[in-house]
Amino acid sequence: MPLMNNSVYAALQTGYTDPVRDVLWGHIYLTPALAALTKSPPFMRLCRIFQLGPAYYVYPGATHTRASHSIGVYHLARRLLINLAERGAGAWISPQGVHSFLCASLLHDLGHFPYTHSLKELPLRAHEELTGQIILAEPVKSLVAAAGADPYFTAAIVDAKLPGGKEGELQFYRKLLSGTLDPDKLDYLNRDARYCGVPYGAQDVDFILNRLQPSPERGVDIDSRGIPSVESILFSKYLMYRTVYWHRSLRSATAMIKKALLGGLEQGLIAKEELYGLDDQSLFTLLASRSHPLFTLADKVREGRLFSAAAEFPYDEGRHRGLGDIKNRSRYEAALREDILEALGIRLLPEELVIDVPEPISFETGLYVKDENCYFAEGSGAFKPETVDAFIKSLRIIRVFVDPVYEKRIKSSKALHEILHIRQKWLHLI
């Protein structure tokens, strides 16, 4: 087994004296400089953002935060890098690169929006870009440097649009932080499952880490004995989306918030810059401070008065592509309200109906199986491309959410089916 050089070994093993007790991983050790990063104002904001947004309406235990997740990602990133350095990566990584990668893992969500992914589809800057900006600003910049890292290199690991020097090492760390077996995914699947009280996300992390081999170009490779573990991760991701992340009630809450925010942005009632740096509570405070009927949607979500699904049907890329673009959705909603008025005699206001279309989702299958000289999709008996496509199609469900006052009248009418599936004018609005 290749040995890492002393300076890389010291960067990974020396000075980790500050323990954090974590529900999922037990004691997590940080250096004093890394611990100081967790006390910075940008990191403390993550303590005020629930990892799963409104999931606690369905799973009351799901009140864990982006801060606890970020510390978990750091912990797994360090374990991953120790394993890979012992297996040969020590030949091309540097002590400063190690510290930068660990800082990037700890800070990767600094720019994340509040309330899960409600804001992800909006015309805003990507949260990775915002994270890079925060890392390169004070006080984080100096704290990262004090941790032995290069702030610019750290920011570039998170934000792929930034140049970072050390190109080979940079690409290696980017692949590690974002891939099929990245520490982010290994933490959130296990952590979300634990706090929601469901069994689907639990992974054998020890076995997975022991099956990985370093690759300068691809980040990590696996051997054929690791294929079942990758299959387990991908199937767990599917089950977590089906039962937790895209649960009908959570889709209702996020769709309502998105509609309020999009309307505010389009009508100039909210500036994009006001949405950066918010936590869950300040998001609701901002919307409560503005006067517009659409913003009552946020009040209803905050109070748990979620809209009901009056109809749902599979997303079809050919028929519903225009509907999949959030910028077009209000026009479809307006047309649907007109159709409901004409067919059912129910007059719905803009803030009483929301169409939800789940964003595109991917199942990463690009891992290289080293001992079989093929990629995972070729070596896996379960996750063929057609299987992955079937999973994605089963998850992407369009739903029409309405104020519960109207739910029974709309759902009981056969006319709604005709409105949604037959009327051709609905398909040619855009």
Buried (B, 14 or more C-beta within 10 A) or exposed (E): EEEBBEEBBEBBEEBBEBEBEBEBBEEBBBBEBBBBBBEBEBBEBBEBBBBBBBBBBBBEEBEBBBBBBBBBBBBBBBBBBBBBBBBBBBEBBBBBBBBBBBBBBBBBBBBBBBBBBBBBBBEBEBBBBBBBBBBBEEBBBEBBBBBBBBBBBBBBBBBBEBEBEBEEBBBBBBBBBBBBBBBBBBBBBBBBBBBBEBEBBEBBBEEBBEBBBBBBEBBBBBEEEBBBBBBBBBBBBBBBBBBBBBBBBBBBBBBBBBBBBBBBBEEEBBEEEBBBBBBBEBBBEBBEEBEBEBBBBBBBBBEEEBBBBBBBBEBEEEEBEBBBEBEBBBEBBEBBBBBBEEBBEBEBEBBBBBBBBBEEBEBBBEBBBBEBEEBBBEBBEEBEEEBBEEBBEEBBBBBBBBBEEBBEBBBEBEBBEEBBEEBEEBBEEE
